[in-house]
Amino acid sequence: MVLSAHGVSESDQAILTNGGLLSYILVGAKHMITGYDHLLFLAGVIFYLSNFKDIVKFITVFTIGHSITLIGATYLGIKADEHLIDAVIALSVLYKGFENLGGFKGILGIQSPNLLWMVFIFGLIHGFGLSTRLQSFDMGSGQMLAKIVSFNIGVELGQILALIPIVFVISKWRSLESYDIFFKLVNWFLIVAGVGLFIFQMYGYFYGH
């Protein structure tokens, strides 16, 4: 079934079909909480930051970015292949782990790009990925903008719920002697996961249609 082929389930479709705007908030939250690629990228961003004020600033910029493309692309009906979009999102996970481990300066011998701008750009890409999910549903014909905005609100709520334990664990671990090992292991995992997800999505693009 097309609905179940790429993270879009028949049960979610049933919730949207039988419910009102609140159902779009519910499904939006679910898609962010279970969106491991989005959460891996955000975890990588949080590793790079040292205080709560910066975390709020960068997450806000990411939120603005993905809200623009989620709402705009869905409302205008702009579509792209889901596998290709998710492949780029996988590369964003790889990018963050590579940057956190000093790859730009240590391996490439260059300064890493401005993180705030990169978070905004990747936010746009992640939002486009969420838009492809939403456009895979049958949304009917009425209250289109309200449904899109409701889904986006759900995404924001899901993002907050998912980030609370991530921020808590990373913040608490900073004071432990094992933090350096934890930091390296997790960011190497981001690199490996990014490569693995990219290969998986490209395989789906070429052989999954």
BELMONOR-V428317 format. One record per pair of residues at least 12 apart in sequence whose ideal C-beta (glycine too) atoms are under 6 Angstrom apart, sorted by the first residue. I is the first residue (numbers start at 1). J is the second residue. D is the distance in Angstrom with one decimal. If there is no record, write none. Layout:
I_J_D / I_J_D
This chain:
6_82_4.9 / 8_133_6.0 / 8_136_4.3 / 12_27_5.1 / 13_137_5.8 / 15_27_5.9 / 16_137_5.7 / 21_146_5.8 / 21_150_4.4 / 24_147_5.1 / 24_150_3.8 / 24_151_4.4 / 25_150_5.0 / 25_153_5.4 / 25_154_3.8 / 28_151_4.0 / 28_154_2.4 / 28_155_4.4 / 29_154_4.1 / 29_157_4.9 / 29_158_3.5 / 31_133_5.8 / 32_155_4.7 / 32_158_3.2 / 32_159_5.0 / 33_158_4.5 / 33_162_5.2 / 37_89_4.9 / 38_126_5.5 / 39_162_5.4 / 40_93_4.7 / 40_190_5.9 / 40_193_6.0 / 41_92_5.1 / 41_93_5.1 / 41_96_5.7 / 43_166_5.3 / 44_96_3.0 / 44_97_5.8 / 44_100_6.0 / 44_190_5.2 / 45_58_5.6 / 46_167_6.0 / 46_170_5.5 / 47_100_5.3 / 48_100_5.7 / 58_119_5.3 / 61_116_5.9 / 61_119_5.3 / 61_120_5.0 / 62_119_5.1 / 62_123_4.2 / 65_120_4.6 / 65_123_2.3 / 65_124_4.6 / 66_123_4.5 / 66_126_4.7 / 66_127_3.1 / 67_152_5.6 / 69_124_4.9 / 69_127_3.4 / 69_128_4.4 / 70_127_4.1 / 70_130_4.8 / 70_131_5.0 / 70_152_5.3 / 71_148_5.4 / 71_152_5.7 / 73_128_5.6 / 73_131_4.1 / 74_131_4.6 / 74_134_5.2 / 74_135_5.8 / 74_148_4.9 / 75_148_5.7 / 79_135_6.0 / 82_132_4.7 / 83_201_4.7 / 83_204_4.4 / 83_205_3.8 / 84_205_5.9 / 85_128_5.6 / 85_129_4.5 / 85_132_5.6 / 86_129_5.9 / 86_201_4.6 / 87_198_5.2 / 87_201_3.9 / 87_202_5.5 / 88_125_5.4 / 89_126_5.9 / 89_129_5.3 / 90_194_5.2 / 90_197_3.6 / 90_198_4.0 / 90_201_5.9 / 91_198_5.8 / 92_122_4.5 / 93_190_5.4 / 93_193_5.9 / 93_194_3.8 / 94_191_5.5 / 94_194_2.8 / 94_195_5.9 / 96_190_5.9 / 97_187_4.4 / 97_190_3.0 / 97_191_4.1 / 98_191_5.9 / 99_112_5.1 / 100_187_4.5 / 101_187_5.1 / 134_151_5.4
